[in-house]
Amino acid sequence: MVELPPEISVLEQENQALRKRIARLEQEIAFLRGHPTLARGMAGETLVATLTAGLLTKPTASADVETPSGAILEVKYSALNKPHPAATTLRWVWQRPFGMFGAKKYDFLILIGEKDTRWSDSYKNRSSPYVMFCVPYSDVARITVASDGQATRAIFLTTNPAKARSSKASALFRDYEVTEDELVTRFGIDAQPGQGI
């Protein structure tokens, strides 16, 4: 048997390790493609953690991001949805802001909606691909409605601010819409401890 130079042996080991890693990543991609809602939610959490220089919490934690200022954030993401197949209006739907059993505790709920480009000029941040809202925990219940046959709560919001006439919908655009820069200022690395809470 011919003995290979040590460099080749090291390269073969690295190659084998990389092939295993690629196989794991391909499985992860296949899983996320099969669960697009989960993938979007993870993207929203990562976006907020990046903007605020926060830490993603463990999957079993009560909320998603802990910021440098100590604020605990729950993040919900929504794609554009049609209320029914023939609808021309679009809306965002954020399910279970209090969790499956109503036990989630956090300081702020960050809602991220995919931008409806028809209304870009009506949003606070016209250049962002998202529309974002920052709602204090104490106000979350008043902007939700019963869902799943009264078992849980949800937030439904038209993507057109001019059509957001209900007290819940108008409050979201009027009181809670934020830009990415505002999230950075409020919760980012330069925020004072306890700021925003």
N, C-alpha and C positions, 0 to 999 in steps of 0.2 A: 504494500500500500504506500502511495506517495504522500508524504507529509506536506501539507500546505503551509505557506508562510503565515506567521501569526496575524498579519494584517488581514489576510483573506478570511481567516477563521473569525476574526472580530466582525468583519463586514457581513459574513453569513449569519452570525448571531443577531446583528442589528437588523438585517433583512428579515429574518424570521420574526423578530419582535414587531417590526413594522407591519408585516403581513397580518399578524394577530390583531394589531391595533386597527388596521383598515377593516378587517372583518367585523370587529366590534362597532366601529363607526358606521359601517354599512347597515348593520342591524339597527342601530339607533336611528339612522335616517329613515329606514323603512318603517320603523315604529312611529316616528313623528309624522311621516306622510300619511299614515293610516289614522292618525289622531290630530288633525289640523287645529282643532280648538286648543288642545294642550300645547301645541307648538307655538301658537299665537300668544297664549298666556305666558309662556316662558319668555318669549321675546319681549313682552310688555314689562315683565319683572326685571329682565336684564337691562332694558332701556332705563327704567327708573333707578335701578342700582347704579348704573353708569353715570347718569345725570347728577345724582346726589352724592356720588362717591360712597354709597352705602354698601352694606353687605347683604347678600342674599341669605335668607334664613334657611333652616333645614326644611325639607318638604312637609314634615309633620308639625311645623310651628304654626302658631295662630295667625301669623301675618307673613308677608313676603320679603320686606326689606327693612333693615335697621340702619338709620342714617348716622353720620358722624355727630350730629347734634343730639342724638338719642331718640329721635322720633321713630315710631314703628308705623310702617306703611303697608297697607293691603293694596294690591294692584289687580285691577280687572281690565281685560282687553276685549274689545268687540270689533268684529268686522262689520261691514255694511250689510244690513238685513232688509228684506222686503216683508212688510206685514202680511201680505198675501201675494200670490203670483202675478196678479194684474196690477199691482200697486205701482204708481210712479214715484211715490215718496219712499224714502229710505229711513231707517232708524238704527240706533244702537241698542243692544240688549246686554245688560250686565246681570248675570244670575248670581244669586246667593251671596250678597255682600257680607252677610253674617255667618257664612259657612253652611254646611249641610244641616247642622243641628242648632244653628243660631248661637254658637259659642265663641265665634271669633272676636278677639279683642285687639284693637290697634288704635293709633292716634288719628290717622287720616286714611281715607279711601281715595286712591288715585285711579280715576277712570280714564282709559285711553280708548279713543274711537278712531277707526280708520277714516281719513278725511273724505267727505263727499265733495268732490271738486266743483260741483255746481254752486256751492255756497262758500268757496274759499275766501272771498272778500268779506264775508260776515263773521269769520272766525278771528279770534284774538291773534293767533300766529298764522299769517297767510302763507308762509313758506314751508311750514312743517307738513309732513305727510300724515300727521295725527292731530286730533283735537283732544285736549286733556282737561281734566277737572280734578280739583283737590278739595275733598269734602271732609270736614272734621267729623270724627266718629259720632259726636253728639247730634249731628244733623242728618246722619245717614238714614235713619228710620223715616224721617218725614219726606224723603224723596223716593221712597220705595213703594211698591205695590205688592199685594199678595200674588203668589205664583204657585205653580204646581198644585192646584186645588187647595190653596190656602196654606200649604205646608211650609213654604219658604217665601222669601222676598226677592224682588227683582227690580231693576231700574230700566225703564223704557224711555228713549229720548229720540225725537225726530232729529234728523241731521240738519234741518233748515231752522236756524234760530228765529226767523220771522214767524214761523208756524208754531213755535214753542209757547203756547198760550196758557197751558195749565200752570197752576202755582208750582208744581214740582218741576216741570220742564223749564219754565222761565227762570226759576231760582238757579238751576244748574248753569245756564248761560250767563245770567246776571251776576251771581254771587261766587261761583266756583270755577269758572273757566280760567285756566292758567296757561302760560307759555312754558316752554322748556327752561328758558332763562329764569323765570319766576320760581320754578322748582329748585333750580340750582341755588338761587339766592336764599330761598327759605330753608332748604334742607342740606345744601352741599357742604363741602369741606370747610368753607369760611363761615358757616352759620354758627352762632353762639350756642353753647349747650342749652338745651331746653327751648331754643328758638323754634317757633312754629307750633309748639305744643300748647 
